[in-house]
């Protein structure tokens, strides 16, 4: 599937999305591909801003506590962004 994106300054970029999966509607692949950027952004937020990369505890109970706390914090942040109608940040 070929896609052309037009940017605010007027320039255009054309790119191709090639898949071996047989689809009835070619736009399905395009919609699924956009999920990738959302997943990557959420992973980046978890890794960079919640300090998962710096976590060094060795006690199992500390690991569980840290993971639960991070998950709760992340979910509360997502709920806050949803209530503030900031879907672009969610």
N, C-alpha and C positions, 0 to 999 in steps of 0.2 A: 504494500500500500504506500503510495506517495502522499506526502503531506507538505503543504506550503504554509509557513507561519509568517505573518506580517507583524512587524514590531512597531512601537509607537513612533519611531523616527522615520518610518516608511520603508526601511529595507526589508527584504524577504529572504527567508532561508527555506530550501526544499530538502527534505530528508525522507529516507525510505525505511519502512519497517517490514522486514522479511520474516516469515514464519512458515513452518512446515505443517502447522495445524490447519486442517480444513475447516473453514468458517462459512456459515451462510451469509453473514453480514460482515464485510471487511472492517467496518468501524469498531467491531468488538475488540479486535487486537489493539487498536489505538486507545480505546478506553482502558483496557487492562494495562497497557504500557504506562499510562499516567499514574497508576497505582504505585509503580516502582519509585517514582520521585517522592511520593508521600512516605513510603516505607523507609527510604534512605534518609529523609529529613528527620523522621522520628528516631531512627537509630542514631543519627548524628547528635540529636538533642540529648538522648540518654547517655551516650558515650562522653560527650564533651562537657555538658552542663550539669550533670548529676554526679560526676566524678567516679563513674564505674571503672575508668582506666586506672585510677589511683588507689582503688580498694585493695588492701593487703592483708586483711584479717585471715587467720588460719582456723579459728574456732568455729565449728559448724553453727552454733547458736548465733554467733556474730554475723555470719554470712546470711543466715535466714532473716535476722532482724534487719540487716542492711537492705536485702532484696525486697522485703515487705515494705519497708519505709520508702524506698525508691518507687515502688509500684504505686503506693498510695499517693505519694507526692505527684507523680506523673498523672495519675487519674484525676486528682484534684485540679491540676493545671489545665488538663483537657476540658474538664467540666466548666472551669472559669472562662476559658476561651470560648466555649460554646454559648454560655450565658451572655457573654459580652458581644456575641455575634461577630467574632473575629475568626471566621472559618479559614481564612487564608493563613493564619498562624497555627491553626490546629493541624 
